Amino acid sequence: MPPILEQGTIRRAERLCHNVIDLRIESPRIAREVQPGQFVHIKCADDLLLRRPISVCDVEDGQLRLIVEVAGAGTRWLYGRRAGEVLDLLGPLGDRGFPTPDARGGPVLLLGGGCGVAPLLLAAKCSPVAVDMVMGFTEKCRVIMEQDFKSCCRSLTVCTDDGSYGTAGFVSQAALRLLEQEDYQAVFSCGSMAMLKSVVQAVERADIPCYLSLDERMGCGLGACLGCAVKLRGEGGAEHYGHVCKQGPVFELREVVWDV
C-alpha cells in the first residue's frame, strides 16, 4: 500500500525531559496501517527543505504517538509544537518493521537505549507472547516511558550509565544476564549505533534471531540524501550498500556488516 498523506492535529504535547517531547497526533488513516517499527515523515518549518522521519511509538484511538528528541533544526521545530497545531504527515514508511513473534514460541526480549525505546512500545503491545524489556539511559533525568513499558511487559529493567537510577551499567550487560536465564525466541533492539554494536556482541553468543532498528541513521527518510546508507550482507555473503529508510528500518542481525 502506498504511503498516506494526511494532515494531523496535535492533541497533546508533553515534554518528557530536556529536549524530548511526546506528541499525540490525530491521524486515523495512517494509524490504521502502521506496523511496529515503521515511521512517518513530517514536514517541518517552511524554510526546511526535507521532511523529518520519526518512528511511531504507539497507536491508540486513531492517534499516532511520536517521541521526538532534538537533534537538529527540524526536530527543534517539532519540539516547539503545541496542542491544536496541524502537522503534514506522510506514512507509514519503512518496508520492514519488527516481525510478529510466533504465538507458540518463547518470550521476546526488547532492548532499547535512550529515545530508541520509543518504537519498541508498539512492538511490545502487539506481541502475542510475553515480553521482557531492558531500557538504558545515561542518567536518571533522561529516563522516559518507564510506566508505559511496565504496563505491557512481563518484566522491566532500567539501566543508567552512572548508576543514578535502576541498575548501574549498560543494556548489553543486563541483556547477557537475561539471555542466560531465559529461552527467548527473538531479540528486538533500537538505540544508538554504539549500543546496537554492544547488543550484537551479547546476542551473538546466544545464537537466536535478533532484529535491529537502525532508525538513528535516517536523514531524509526517502533514500535521497544517502545519509542512511548501511553495509549489508546478501545471499552467499556478498556485501552491498542499502538504505535504512527504504529497505528497513529493521534488519536481522546477520544482514548487517559491522565494521570494526
C-alpha positions in Angstrom: 0.0 0.0 0.0 1.4 3.4 -0.9 2.1 5.9 2.0 -0.8 8.2 3.0 -0.5 12.0 3.0 -2.6 13.3 6.0 -3.0 16.5 8.0 -2.7 15.5 11.6 -3.9 17.7 14.5 -1.7 17.6 17.7 -4.0 16.6 20.5 -1.3 16.5 23.2 2.3 17.8 23.5 4.1 16.8 26.7 7.8 17.5 27.4 9.2 14.3 29.0 12.7 15.6 29.8 15.2 18.1 28.4 14.9 18.2 24.6 12.4 15.3 24.4 8.7 15.8 23.6 5.8 13.3 23.5 3.3 14.2 20.7 -0.1 12.6 20.3 -1.4 13.4 16.8 -4.8 12.6 15.4 -4.1 10.8 12.1 -6.7 8.0 11.7 -5.8 6.9 8.2 -2.1 6.4 8.9 -2.8 5.0 12.3 -4.9 2.2 10.8 -1.9 1.0 8.7 1.1 1.4 11.0 3.1 -1.7 11.9 5.7 -1.9 14.8 9.0 -0.4 13.7 7.6 1.9 10.9 7.9 5.6 10.8 6.2 8.8 9.5 7.6 11.7 7.5 6.8 15.1 8.9 7.0 18.5 7.1 8.6 21.0 9.4 9.2 24.7 9.1 8.7 26.2 5.6 12.4 27.1 5.3 13.4 23.4 5.9 13.5 21.5 2.6 13.5 17.9 3.9 10.8 16.2 5.9 11.9 14.5 9.1 11.5 10.8 9.7 10.1 9.9 13.2 9.5 6.4 14.4 5.9 5.6 15.6 5.9 4.9 19.3 2.3 3.8 19.6 -1.2 3.9 18.1 -4.4 4.4 20.0 -7.9 5.7 19.1 -6.7 6.9 15.7 -3.8 8.8 17.2 -0.1 8.4 16.5 2.3 8.8 19.4 5.7 10.1 18.5 8.7 10.7 20.8 10.8 13.5 19.4 14.4 14.3 20.6 16.0 17.5 19.4 18.9 16.6 17.1 18.8 19.5 14.6 16.7 22.3 13.1 13.7 20.1 12.1 13.3 18.3 15.4 13.8 21.5 17.3 10.9 22.9 15.3 8.8 19.9 16.2 9.8 20.3 19.9 8.2 23.7 19.8 4.8 22.5 18.6 1.7 22.7 20.8 -1.7 21.1 21.1 -4.1 22.3 18.3 -1.4 22.8 15.7 -1.6 20.8 12.5 1.3 18.7 11.0 1.7 17.5 7.4 2.3 13.7 7.7 3.4 11.1 5.2 3.3 7.4 6.2 3.5 4.8 7.3 7.0 4.3 5.8 9.6 1.6 6.1 9.3 -1.7 4.2 10.4 -3.8 7.1 9.4 -3.3 10.7 9.6 -5.7 13.7 8.2 -9.2 12.8 5.3 -10.7 14.7 6.6 -13.3 17.2 5.4 -16.9 16.9 2.5 -17.2 19.3 3.6 -20.8 20.1 7.2 -19.8 20.8 9.0 -18.4 23.9 9.1 -14.8 25.1 10.8 -11.9 23.3 13.5 -9.7 24.7 13.4 -6.0 23.9 16.5 -3.8 24.3 16.3 0.0 24.0 18.6 2.9 24.5 17.6 6.5 25.0 14.8 7.5 22.7 15.4 4.2 20.9 12.9 2.8 23.4 10.1 4.5 21.6 9.4 2.2 18.6 9.7 -0.8 20.9 6.5 0.1 22.8 4.2 -0.8 19.9 6.2 -4.0 19.3 5.6 -4.9 23.0 1.9 -4.1 22.9 1.4 -6.1 19.7 3.3 -9.2 20.8 1.3 -12.4 21.2 3.9 -13.7 23.7 5.4 -12.4 27.0 7.9 -9.6 26.6 10.9 -8.6 28.8 12.2 -5.1 28.4 15.6 -3.6 29.2 15.9 0.2 28.7 19.1 2.2 29.2 19.8 5.9 29.7 22.8 8.0 30.6 21.3 9.2 33.9 18.1 9.4 35.9 16.9 12.7 34.5 16.9 11.1 31.0 14.6 8.1 31.8 11.4 8.2 29.8 8.4 5.9 29.3 9.0 3.7 32.3 5.4 3.4 33.2 4.4 2.6 29.6 6.6 -0.5 29.5 5.7 -1.5 33.0 2.0 -1.8 31.9 2.6 -4.1 29.0 5.8 -6.1 29.7 6.3 -9.2 31.9 9.5 -7.6 33.4 11.3 -4.3 33.0 14.9 -3.5 33.8 16.0 0.2 33.8 19.7 0.8 33.4 21.7 4.1 33.8 25.3 4.5 32.8 26.1 6.4 36.0 24.0 4.2 38.4 21.8 7.2 39.4 18.6 5.1 38.8 17.8 1.5 38.4 20.6 -0.9 37.6 24.1 0.6 37.1 25.6 -0.4 33.7 24.7 -0.8 30.1 21.8 -2.5 28.3 24.1 -5.2 26.9 25.2 -6.2 30.4 21.6 -6.7 31.6 20.8 -8.5 28.3 23.6 -11.0 28.9 22.1 -11.9 32.3 18.6 -12.4 30.9 19.8 -14.4 28.0 21.4 -16.8 30.4 18.2 -17.2 32.4 15.5 -17.4 29.7 15.0 -19.2 26.3 13.9 -16.3 24.1 12.6 -16.8 20.6 14.0 -13.4 19.5 15.5 -10.1 20.4 14.3 -6.7 19.2 16.5 -3.7 19.7 16.7 0.0 18.9 19.2 2.7 20.1 22.4 4.3 19.2 24.8 2.5 16.9 27.3 2.2 19.8 24.6 0.4 21.9 23.5 -1.8 19.0 27.0 -3.0 18.4 27.3 -4.0 22.1 23.9 -5.7 21.8 25.1 -7.6 18.8 28.1 -9.0 20.7 25.8 -10.1 23.6 23.2 -11.7 21.4 25.6 -13.5 19.0 26.7 -15.7 21.9 23.0 -16.8 22.4 22.6 -17.6 18.7 19.0 -16.5 18.5 17.3 -14.2 15.9 17.9 -10.6 16.6 16.1 -7.7 14.8 17.7 -4.2 14.9 16.0 -0.9 14.1 18.7 1.4 12.6 16.3 4.4 12.6 19.0 6.6 14.2 20.8 6.5 10.8 17.9 8.0 8.8 18.2 11.5 7.4 15.7 12.5 4.7 13.7 9.2 5.1 13.3 8.8 1.3 16.7 7.5 0.2 17.6 10.8 -1.4 20.3 12.1 0.9 22.2 8.8 1.1 22.9 9.6 4.8 21.4 6.3 5.9 23.5 4.0 3.7 24.4 0.8 5.6 26.6 -2.1 4.5 24.5 -5.3 4.2 25.3 -8.9 3.6 23.2 -10.6 0.9 22.8 -14.2 -0.2 26.0 -16.0 -0.5 27.7 -13.5 1.8 28.1 -10.8 -0.9 28.3 -7.3 0.6 26.4 -4.3 -0.7 25.0 -1.0 0.5 21.4 -0.4 1.2 19.3 2.3 2.7 17.8 2.1 6.2 14.8 4.2 5.2 13.9 2.2 2.1 14.9 -1.4 3.0 14.5 -1.2 6.7 14.5 0.4 9.2 14.6 -3.1 10.8 17.2 -5.6 9.8 18.1 -9.1 11.1 21.5 -9.0 12.9 23.2 -11.3 10.3 22.3 -9.0 7.5 24.3 -6.0 8.8 28.0 -5.8 8.3 29.5 -4.4 11.5 32.8 -2.7 10.6 35.2 -2.7 13.5 
